[in-house]
Amino acid sequence: MSWRALLPAFVVLPGVFAWWSGRQLVRRHDDAALAERLLARQQHAQHVMFLSSVLVVVAAGPYAGVAVLALVLGAWIGDYPSRRVLLDERWTLATCLRWQGRFSVAWLGLPFMLLLAPSVIQAAGPLRWPVAAALALVLGLWAHQYTPTFLWLVRAAPMPWPPGWQALSESSHARRPHLLRMPVPGGRFVSAFAFPSTRAPSVLFTDPALELLSAREQTAVFAHELSHLEHGDRRRCHIAAAISYGLVAGATLGAALAFDWLPPGLFISFWSIALIVAFAWRLARQKAHETESDLRALALCNDAEALISGLTKLTMAGRLPRRWSSELEHGASHPSLARRLHAIRRAAGIAPAPSPLEEPLVVPTTRAGAFVTLDLERVWVNDVRYPAQKAPKFLRRKTGSAWSAAYADLVELRIRASWRGGAALVARDRTGRSRGVTIAADDVATLQRRLDAVEPRLAHDVLLPEPPALVGRFTALALWIVSVDVVLTLAVIIGLIGMIRPSRAALAAVAGVAGACGVILVADLGMLGDLGVHGDGWRSVASAAGAGLVAAVAGWLAVQPRTFDWRPADYLPVVGA
């Protein structure tokens, strides 16, 4: 059976996964860990979408662009039934798809066209230079008018200035922005956006966000967006514009020129990986600016209570958990709500409120005889032999398999839940080591309330340093490209494992296979030179250089500390390599 025969299955796979996993979550609509389950399902859906996209591109050939669009549309359709229930939405399927399409084109349309442009130019054959020039003109205009195009696509409309906002804008260093609102007819997309510009900056609120927030909370969120405009000053706007125009030139005229020297497939593959990694890196870089913007918003509005309640409402309405894993925070565009609130309270001089639960909380785990205790200062995990020993005064004494940690030594204390069911309490210390115990579903709500109470006592100022997992996944994907015609079968297996779970062991295997590919390519290049064959010289040199680059990046990632827990299965790639 050929790859093309499997194309329909690859196209519908994300939609089927979204529909099936959504049905499981709808049954747990009132679950205390619903936000954590939704986040876990979203991460799995991204993995399914990523792998399906790779397989669709391989199977569809010249029709890859159309196939990817069909794949995305299927994912939206599959997600629609569950999101209506879980997010309390009222829109019809047609309205949902129209809005999703407009917003996706507004947000990701330009990056997607930059990704697709080299393939279009290569398909033009002898007309590639006229096509490249036309694309350069169109994409250049899009980059120049990005904000007006975004606002037009999402049907944004001007909104009146609420009382007090004019004075707030005048106290800011940013230029007075255009104030707009975005309709989300029947949907529940709560957010606000800032568009820095040297000519006409803009601030955009969604209608559901305005309906959700009180007047004070709206003012605090507006102050947050003003701080983003301050950060996007004239110098940064000019740098961003230069980068955008450079990407347009590279995707169009640069691609047409590169096709005279390099194999089209090699250039397109490396261009795609570089562009996606750069886009993901840019999103991750926004995390530091979010914390700075929170603190600047506090200085502008001088209302910490409204800022805290506004951010909390936006997070809860989006069904996001308050507490995230360290791995997720490294790759996300925003810090977790817990970390943001900690920074705001510290800047405002707000001391942690006394815990409303004066007595220690004891929760049984699913393992017989094991209990978790959370008092005002520490978390304990104990094994007991007799039922009477589960009282806190006994559990905090030295018992079997005892483990405890002060809240001040923990960077993470949260509920981890799967969309399929089950929940666990996870604690991670400053060194990156973690412990997890499975909790019964009936105890999750009580445990969540205690975690909210002890949350300010955690070490939120510490974020474990590590490269984003997305970089490791794309490095593993790059192994597929550099291994063509060398050790493709082994590279596909190792690369697939690295994409699913980019652990240190998997990335070490990626580095080893990529290095072997480079050695083989260099040896082949020398053999061809001895035989007097020079036609494929540039291709061999480029492939060998690419293999060396993948080996170097994967090797560097393999020695960096990771927040993944150690698992024996992670070392299977090394054995296989």
Secondary structure, DSSP 8 states (H G I E B T S, - for coil): --TGGGHHHHHHHHHHHHHHHHHHHHTTTT-TTHHHHHHHHHHHHHHHHHHHHHHHHHHHGGGHHHHHHHHHHHHHHHHHHHHHHHTT----HHHHHHHHHHHHHHHHHHHHHHHHHHHHHHHTGGGHHHHHHHHHHHHHHHHHTHHHHHHHHTT-EE----TTHHHHHHHSSS---EEEEE--TT-----EEEE--SS--EEEEEHHHHHHS-HHHHHHHHHHHHHHHHHS-HHHHHHHHHHHHHHHHIIIIIHHHHTTTS-HHHHHHHHHHHHHHHHHHHHHHHHHHHHHHHHHHHHHH--HHHHHHHHHHHHHHTT--S---HHHHHHSSS--HHHHHHHHHHHHT------S--S-EEEEBSSTTEEEEE-SSEEEEEE-SSGGGGSHHHHTSS-EEEEEEEGGGEEEEEEEE-TTS-EEEEEEETTS-EEEEEE-GGGHHHHHHHHHHHGGGS-TT-------HHHHHHHHHHHHHHTTTTSHHHHHHHHHHHHH---HHHHHHHHHHHHHHHHHHHHHHHHHHHTT--TTHHHHHHHHHHHHHHHHHHHHHHTS---S---GGGGHHHHH-
